[in-house]
Amino acid sequence: MPEPRTALGRLLLVRLLSLTALTALWPLSGPAGANPLGVDGRWQLVFSDEFDAQLSADKWTRCYWWDDNGCTNLGNRELQWYMPDNVIVSDGNLILRAKEQSVPGYKGQTYNYSSGMVTSGRGYLERAKPDRFSTTYGYFEIRAKLPAGKGLWPAFWLLPSTHDSKPEIDVLEVLGHEPDKLKMHVHYRDNNGDSQNDGKESTVQNMTEDFHVFGLEWRKDAIIWYFDGEEKWRYTVEANISQEPMYILLNLAVGGNGPAHLTKEPYSRLIM
C-alpha cells in the first residue's frame, strides 16, 4: 500500500451541479468554443462534465493516487476516510457525501467520518499512465452551492502530475462556519526547496444559500480568481507560479487543520 501523502487537505460534504474546466490555446482562430463567466478572450473547451450520467471512469478517480480501498490526507489531521460510495451522481448533480460513520482505514485505524472526493488524475496502479485530464495553464470553473456547518471545508484545487505535493493552486476553500469567506491560495517551493504559500481571503455572498460560479485563470505570469465573474485576486509573482501540468481535485474533508467538529446534521453537502 502506498503511504498517504501530506498534501494540503480540505473538509466538507459535496454535491456538485456543474463542473467545467476550460483551457485556452493562444491564439485561437475562429469563434470561441466556450465562454468563461467574466473572462475575456477566446477559449477552446477541452474538458467538461455536466454529470448527466453515471460518473465517468475515463474522467474521474474517487481517491488520491495512493488509494487503497479508500484514502485520507495525513498532513493536516483530517478525520474522514474517503470512500467511493460517497461519490454519487443523481439528477445532473455530482454529490460528495460526508457522514458520521466508523470505518477502518489506514493501518487499521478507525475513522469516525467517511466522505467523498474526485480527481482527474490517476491511481497508484496507473502511475505509468497519463492523467485522465491535466494541463499547463487554462481556465477552470465550477458552479457550486456550498454546505454550511462547523467542521466542513470544501475545496476545488490543482496538483502536479508528478504526484509531488507542490506546487498547488487552490481555486476555492471555504470553512463551513464562515460561508461568506472565500479563501484562495498558491503553494510553492522556494529556492531552498522549502514549502511556502501566499493567499487571500475575500468576503462574498453567503455561498451556502445559492449556486455560485467559481473560476480561475492560470497563465504563465499570473493566476486570477473569479467569483460570479468578478475578479477577486490577481497573483503575479511569476517565480512562484506553476509552469507544469496539473490535474483537478474536488473533495470534502472533515476536521483537519480547521475546526474539528462536524455539524450536528448526520450528512453534510457541497453542491456543484
ABEGO torsion letter per residue (X at the ends): XBBBBABBBBBEBBBBABBBBBBBBOBBBEBBABBBBGBBEBBBBABBBAGABBBBAAABBABBAABBGEBBBAAAGBABBBBAAABBBBGGBBBBBBBBBBBBBBGGBBBABBBBBBBABBBAAAAABBBABBBBEEBBBBBBBBBBEBGBBBBBBBBBAAGBAOBBBBABBBBAABAABBBBBBBBBBAAGBBBBBBBBBBBBBAAABBBBBBBBBBAABBBBBBGGBBABBBABAAABBABBBBBBBBBBBEEABBABBBABABBBBBX
